[in-house]
Amino acid sequence: MGRDKTRRLSGSRHLRQRLVLATLTSTGVTIDDIRSGDAAPGLRPYEVSLLRLLDKISDRHTIDLNETGTKLKYMPGVIQGGKGLEHDCGVHRGIGYFLEPLILLGLFAKAPISIRLKGITNDTKDPSVDTFRMTTLHMLKHFGVPLEGLELKIDSRGSPPLGGGEVFLRVPNINSTLTAANWVDEGMVKRIRGVSFSTRVSPQIESRIIYAARGIFNRFIPDVHIFTDHRSGASGGRSPGYGVSLVAETTTGCLLSVDATVSYPSVDEINEESEKPELMSPEDLGVQAASMLLEEVAQGGVVDSTHQVFTQAVSSLQHLIRLSLSANLHLIMHTILLCLMIAQCFFYVVKEA
């Protein structure tokens, strides 16, 4: 008999990453005590939606969830991929929550994936669709993934709490293993790019965001260009909101990104008796976003904190990958522990002088 590769885990933390790594390594997992002590135990709606998404792109897999939703048995099958797929991500989490697993799994599918995702495009919980388009997809080239065939198109935007956004994602299957990477030189920042968006509000808000952000950046670097994307009507979704996504590009091709978004509370945060909160001004948002990006640059590393889990998950699938990460030791060790539990890979962590 072959060795049983099933892993037994506990709790709800990093459920998404656990399922992705389990799928990529063909490792069955049993997860117990999923919020068993909470007033509302079990999986959340967005986690159930993720399981439905895995079901759409996979074949010969099994998903067994008990009545209370506190115990999940998952046995991965074959990542099929497919064309013309659609998935409603709901309004409990942003589309970015679902994009990360789709990209990772799509690269190793039997066929390319093309899928339309509906829901919230920009919120405060998950990376925005702009960050995936401007940063995440381009980051894959360092692991030997060709950019040809990778596409993320924003057809409409949707802000919390009601969403209404829609994006189209195309991921090619690479039909090979990832290449070894020696990605340690972060370089110096040479330019800053970004996109400011607004939905169902005055388009002047975007100009105010950009003006405030440039007031910070122009003290350090002259090459700053932030595009605008105002959406109204059907392409603006169902709720008002605004925000900005910024990317710092270095001389060695590294991309460091941040998101800052303002919107009304999501459906999970709404209290019927509470009044609508006062939203942050566009000027304060621009300053906040610029300061966040400068902090990412100051931390160092070839990827920002948003992408550390993503890049370490990719690293766990290949040998001889050398990365220079920021000084966020807690995040690094947490991700390494996750990869050890599922993929049984090993990391050698060295603190540079």
VEXDREN-2710 file (C-alpha; in Angstrom, 1 decimal):
% VEXDREN-2710
k/r/px/py/pz
1/MET/0.0/0.0/0.0
2/GLY/1.1/3.5/-0.7
3/ARG/1.7/6.0/2.0
4/ASP/-1.3/8.0/3.1
5/LYS/-0.6/11.7/2.2
6/THR/-3.7/13.0/4.0
7/ARG/-2.9/15.9/6.4
8/ARG/-5.0/16.7/9.5
9/LEU/-5.3/20.3/10.3
10/SER/-7.3/22.4/12.7
11/GLY/-8.9/25.9/12.7
12/SER/-10.0/28.3/10.0
13/ARG/-6.7/30.3/9.5
14/HIS/-5.3/30.3/6.0
15/LEU/-8.1/28.0/4.7
16/ARG/-7.6/29.4/1.2
17/GLN/-3.9/28.8/1.1
18/ARG/-4.3/25.3/2.6
19/LEU/-6.7/24.3/-0.1
20/VAL/-4.5/25.7/-2.9
21/LEU/-1.4/24.0/-1.7
22/ALA/-3.3/20.8/-1.1
23/THR/-4.6/20.9/-4.7
24/LEU/-1.2/21.7/-6.2
25/THR/0.5/18.8/-4.3
26/SER/-2.4/16.3/-4.6
27/THR/-2.5/16.1/-0.8
28/GLY/-5.8/15.3/0.9
29/VAL/-6.6/17.4/4.0
30/THR/-9.0/17.1/6.9
31/ILE/-9.7/20.4/8.7
32/ASP/-11.4/20.2/12.1
33/ASP/-12.7/22.8/14.5
34/ILE/-13.5/25.5/11.9
35/ARG/-14.7/28.3/14.2
36/SER/-16.3/25.7/16.4
37/GLY/-16.3/28.0/19.4
38/ASP/-17.8/31.0/17.6
39/ALA/-21.4/32.2/17.9
40/ALA/-21.7/31.5/14.1
41/PRO/-19.6/28.3/13.7
42/GLY/-18.3/26.8/10.5
43/LEU/-17.3/28.1/7.1
44/ARG/-18.2/31.6/6.0
45/PRO/-20.1/32.3/2.8
46/TYR/-17.0/33.4/0.9
47/GLU/-15.2/30.2/1.9
48/VAL/-18.1/28.1/0.7
49/SER/-17.9/30.1/-2.5
50/LEU/-14.2/29.3/-2.8
51/LEU/-15.1/25.6/-2.6
52/ARG/-17.6/26.0/-5.4
53/LEU/-15.0/27.7/-7.5
54/LEU/-12.6/24.8/-6.9
55/ASP/-15.4/22.5/-8.0
56/LYS/-15.8/24.3/-11.2
57/ILE/-12.2/24.1/-12.3
58/SER/-11.4/20.6/-11.0
59/ASP/-12.4/17.0/-11.7
60/ARG/-12.3/13.7/-9.8
61/HIS/-12.1/15.5/-6.4
62/THR/-14.2/15.1/-3.3
63/ILE/-15.5/17.8/-0.9
64/ASP/-17.2/16.6/2.3
65/LEU/-18.5/19.2/4.7
66/ASN/-20.4/18.2/7.9
67/GLU/-23.8/19.8/8.8
68/THR/-22.4/22.5/11.0
69/GLY/-19.6/23.4/8.6
70/THR/-16.9/22.9/11.2
71/LYS/-15.2/19.9/9.6
72/LEU/-14.0/19.8/6.0
73/LYS/-12.6/16.8/4.2
74/TYR/-11.0/17.7/0.8
75/MET/-9.4/15.2/-1.6
76/PRO/-8.0/17.0/-4.6
77/GLY/-8.5/15.7/-8.1
78/VAL/-7.3/17.0/-11.5
79/ILE/-7.2/20.7/-12.2
80/GLN/-9.1/20.8/-15.5
81/GLY/-9.3/24.5/-16.3
82/GLY/-11.9/25.4/-18.9
83/LYS/-13.2/28.2/-21.1
84/GLY/-16.3/30.4/-20.7
85/LEU/-16.5/29.8/-16.9
86/GLU/-18.4/32.2/-14.6
87/HIS/-18.4/32.6/-10.9
88/ASP/-20.3/35.0/-8.6
89/CYS/-17.9/35.8/-5.7
90/GLY/-20.6/37.4/-3.6
91/VAL/-20.2/40.5/-1.5
92/HIS/-18.5/39.2/1.6
93/ARG/-15.0/39.3/0.2
94/GLY/-13.4/41.0/-2.8
95/ILE/-12.7/39.4/-6.2
96/GLY/-9.0/39.5/-5.2
97/TYR/-9.7/36.8/-2.6
98/PHE/-10.5/34.4/-5.5
99/LEU/-8.0/35.7/-8.1
100/GLU/-4.9/34.4/-6.2
101/PRO/-5.9/30.7/-6.1
102/LEU/-7.2/30.9/-9.7
103/ILE/-3.9/32.2/-11.0
104/LEU/-1.8/29.6/-9.0
105/LEU/-4.1/26.7/-10.0
106/GLY/-4.6/27.8/-13.5
107/LEU/-0.9/27.6/-14.4
108/PHE/-0.9/23.9/-13.6
109/ALA/-4.3/23.0/-15.2
110/LYS/-4.8/20.6/-18.0
111/ALA/-6.2/23.4/-20.1
112/PRO/-6.1/27.2/-20.0
113/ILE/-8.7/29.0/-17.8
114/SER/-10.9/31.8/-18.9
115/ILE/-13.5/32.9/-16.4
116/ARG/-15.7/35.9/-15.5
117/LEU/-15.8/36.9/-11.9
118/LYS/-18.5/39.0/-10.4
119/GLY/-18.5/40.9/-7.1
120/ILE/-16.4/43.6/-5.4
121/THR/-13.4/44.8/-7.3
122/ASN/-11.9/47.1/-4.6
123/ASP/-12.2/46.9/-0.8
124/THR/-10.2/47.1/2.3
125/LYS/-9.8/43.4/3.0
126/ASP/-8.3/42.0/-0.2
127/PRO/-5.8/43.1/-2.9
128/SER/-7.6/45.0/-5.6
129/VAL/-8.1/43.8/-9.2
130/ASP/-5.7/46.7/-10.1
131/THR/-2.9/45.3/-8.0
132/PHE/-3.3/41.9/-9.7
133/ARG/-3.3/43.5/-13.1
134/MET/-0.4/45.8/-12.5
135/THR/1.8/43.7/-10.2
136/THR/0.9/40.1/-9.6
137/LEU/0.7/39.0/-13.2
138/HIS/4.0/40.6/-14.0
139/MET/5.6/39.1/-11.0
140/LEU/5.2/35.6/-12.4
141/LYS/7.8/36.3/-15.1
142/HIS/10.5/35.9/-12.4
143/PHE/9.4/32.2/-12.1
144/GLY/9.6/31.5/-15.9
145/VAL/5.9/32.1/-16.6
146/PRO/5.4/33.9/-20.0
147/LEU/3.2/37.0/-19.9
148/GLU/1.6/36.0/-23.2
149/GLY/-1.9/34.6/-22.5
150/LEU/-2.1/36.2/-19.0
151/GLU/-5.0/38.7/-19.0
152/LEU/-7.1/40.5/-16.5
153/LYS/-9.7/42.9/-17.8
154/ILE/-11.9/45.1/-15.6
155/ASP/-15.3/45.3/-17.3
156/SER/-17.0/47.1/-14.4
157/ARG/-16.1/48.1/-10.9
158/GLY/-18.0/47.3/-7.8
159/SER/-17.5/48.8/-4.3
160/PRO/-18.8/47.5/-1.0
161/PRO/-21.4/46.8/0.3
162/LEU/-23.3/45.8/-2.9
163/GLY/-20.6/45.2/-5.4
164/GLY/-21.7/44.9/-9.0
165/GLY/-18.2/44.6/-10.5
166/GLU/-17.1/42.2/-13.1
167/VAL/-13.6/41.1/-14.4
168/PHE/-12.4/38.7/-17.0
169/LEU/-9.4/36.5/-16.2
170/ARG/-7.4/34.3/-18.6
171/VAL/-4.6/32.1/-17.3
172/PRO/-2.6/29.9/-19.7
173/ASN/-1.3/26.5/-18.5
174/ILE/2.4/26.3/-18.6
175/ASN/2.7/22.5/-19.1
176/SER/6.0/22.5/-17.2
177/THR/7.6/23.2/-13.9
178/LEU/8.6/26.6/-12.7
179/THR/12.1/27.7/-13.4
180/ALA/14.7/28.3/-10.6
181/ALA/14.9/31.9/-9.5
182/ASN/17.6/34.0/-7.9
183/TRP/15.6/37.1/-7.1
184/VAL/17.4/39.0/-4.4
185/ASP/18.4/42.4/-5.9
186/GLU/15.6/44.9/-5.1
187/GLY/17.3/47.8/-6.8
188/MET/16.2/51.5/-6.5
189/VAL/12.8/52.9/-7.2
190/LYS/12.9/54.6/-10.6
191/ARG/9.2/55.4/-11.2
192/ILE/5.8/55.3/-9.6
193/ARG/2.6/54.3/-11.4
194/GLY/-1.0/53.8/-10.3
195/VAL/-4.7/54.1/-11.0
196/SER/-7.2/56.1/-9.1
197/PHE/-10.8/54.9/-9.4
198/SER/-14.3/56.2/-8.4
199/THR/-17.7/54.6/-8.6
200/ARG/-21.0/56.5/-8.4
201/VAL/-19.3/59.7/-7.0
202/SER/-17.9/62.9/-8.5
203/PRO/-15.0/62.3/-10.9
204/GLN/-13.2/65.3/-9.2
205/ILE/-12.5/63.0/-6.3
206/GLU/-9.8/61.2/-8.3
207/SER/-8.0/64.4/-9.1
208/ARG/-7.9/65.3/-5.4
209/ILE/-6.5/61.8/-4.5
210/ILE/-3.8/62.1/-7.1
211/TYR/-2.8/65.7/-6.1
212/ALA/-2.4/64.6/-2.5
213/ALA/-0.4/61.5/-3.4
214/ARG/1.9/63.5/-5.7
215/GLY/2.5/66.0/-3.0
216/ILE/4.3/63.2/-1.1
217/PHE/6.0/61.5/-4.0
218/ASN/7.4/64.6/-5.6
219/ARG/9.7/65.2/-2.7
220/PHE/11.6/62.0/-3.6
221/ILE/11.0/61.1/-7.3
222/PRO/9.8/63.1/-10.3
223/ASP/8.6/60.2/-12.5
224/VAL/5.1/59.8/-11.1
225/HIS/2.0/59.0/-13.2
226/ILE/-1.4/58.0/-11.7
227/PHE/-4.2/57.3/-14.2
228/THR/-7.9/57.9/-13.5
229/ASP/-10.8/55.5/-14.0
230/HIS/-14.2/57.0/-13.3
231/ARG/-17.1/54.6/-13.6
232/SER/-20.8/55.5/-13.5
233/GLY/-24.0/53.7/-14.6
234/ALA/-23.8/50.0/-15.0
235/SER/-19.9/50.0/-15.2
236/GLY/-19.8/51.7/-11.8
237/GLY/-21.5/48.9/-9.9
238/ARG/-24.1/49.3/-7.2
239/SER/-22.4/51.3/-4.5
240/PRO/-20.4/54.5/-4.2
241/GLY/-16.6/54.3/-3.5
242/TYR/-13.2/55.6/-4.4
243/GLY/-9.6/54.6/-4.0
244/VAL/-6.1/54.3/-5.5
245/SER/-3.7/51.5/-6.3
246/LEU/0.0/52.5/-6.5
247/VAL/3.1/50.6/-7.8
248/ALA/6.7/51.5/-7.3
249/GLU/8.9/50.0/-10.0
250/THR/12.6/49.5/-9.3
251/THR/15.7/49.5/-11.5
252/THR/15.8/45.7/-11.3
253/GLY/12.2/45.2/-12.3
254/CYS/10.7/44.7/-8.8
255/LEU/7.1/45.9/-8.3
256/LEU/5.9/47.0/-4.8
257/SER/2.2/47.8/-4.6
258/VAL/-0.4/49.1/-2.1
259/ASP/-4.1/49.7/-2.2
260/ALA/-6.2/52.3/-0.4
261/THR/-10.0/52.3/-0.7
262/VAL/-12.9/54.2/0.8
263/SER/-16.4/52.8/0.8
264/TYR/-19.4/52.1/3.0
265/PRO/-19.2/49.0/5.3
266/SER/-19.6/45.6/3.8
267/VAL/-22.6/43.4/4.4
268/ASP/-20.7/41.7/7.3
269/GLU/-20.1/45.0/9.0
270/ILE/-23.5/46.7/8.6
271/ASN/-25.6/47.2/11.7
272/GLU/-29.2/48.1/11.0
273/GLU/-29.2/50.6/13.9
274/SER/-26.0/52.3/13.0
275/GLU/-25.7/55.4/10.8
276/LYS/-23.5/55.6/7.7
277/PRO/-20.0/56.5/8.8
278/GLU/-18.2/59.6/7.6
279/LEU/-15.8/58.6/4.8
280/MET/-12.2/59.5/4.7
281/SER/-11.5/62.5/2.5
282/PRO/-9.8/62.0/-0.9
283/GLU/-6.9/64.1/0.3
284/ASP/-6.3/62.0/3.4
285/LEU/-6.7/58.9/1.3
286/GLY/-4.0/60.1/-1.2
287/VAL/-1.6/60.9/1.6
288/GLN/-2.3/57.5/3.3
289/ALA/-1.7/55.5/0.1
290/ALA/1.6/57.4/-0.6
291/SER/2.8/56.8/2.9
292/MET/1.9/53.1/2.7
293/LEU/4.0/52.7/-0.5
294/LEU/7.0/54.5/1.0
295/GLU/6.8/52.2/4.0
296/GLU/6.8/49.2/1.7
297/VAL/9.9/50.5/0.0
298/ALA/11.6/51.2/3.3
299/GLN/11.0/47.6/4.5
300/GLY/13.0/46.3/1.6
301/GLY/12.6/43.0/-0.3
302/VAL/11.8/42.1/-3.9
303/VAL/8.0/41.8/-3.2
304/ASP/5.7/43.8/-1.0
305/SER/3.9/42.4/2.1
306/THR/0.8/41.7/0.1
307/HIS/2.6/39.3/-2.1
308/GLN/4.9/37.5/0.4
309/VAL/2.5/34.6/0.9
310/PHE/1.9/34.3/-2.8
311/THR/5.6/34.2/-3.7
312/GLN/6.4/31.7/-0.9
313/ALA/3.6/29.5/-2.1
314/VAL/5.1/29.6/-5.6
315/SER/8.5/28.8/-4.1
316/SER/7.2/25.8/-2.3
317/LEU/6.4/24.2/-5.7
318/GLN/10.0/24.5/-7.0
319/HIS/13.5/23.9/-5.9
320/LEU/16.4/26.4/-5.8
321/ILE/14.4/29.6/-5.5
322/ARG/16.1/32.4/-3.7
323/LEU/14.1/35.4/-2.6
324/SER/14.9/38.6/-0.7
325/LEU/11.8/39.4/1.4
326/SER/11.1/42.3/3.7
327/ALA/11.8/42.3/7.5
328/ASN/8.2/41.1/8.4
329/LEU/9.5/38.0/10.2
330/HIS/6.1/37.1/11.6
331/LEU/4.5/36.9/8.1
332/ILE/7.5/35.0/6.7
333/MET/7.5/32.3/9.4
334/HIS/3.7/31.9/9.3
335/THR/3.9/31.2/5.6
336/ILE/6.8/28.8/5.9
337/LEU/4.9/26.8/8.6
338/LEU/1.9/26.6/6.3
339/CYS/4.0/25.3/3.4
340/LEU/5.7/22.8/5.7
341/MET/2.3/21.4/6.8
342/ILE/1.0/20.9/3.3
343/ALA/3.8/20.7/0.8
344/GLN/6.5/19.4/3.1
345/CYS/9.1/21.7/1.6
346/PHE/12.0/23.3/3.4
347/PHE/13.2/27.0/3.6
348/TYR/16.5/28.3/4.7
349/VAL/16.1/31.7/6.2
350/VAL/19.1/34.0/6.4
351/LYS/19.1/37.5/7.8
352/GLU/21.2/39.9/5.7
353/ALA/23.7/42.1/7.5
END
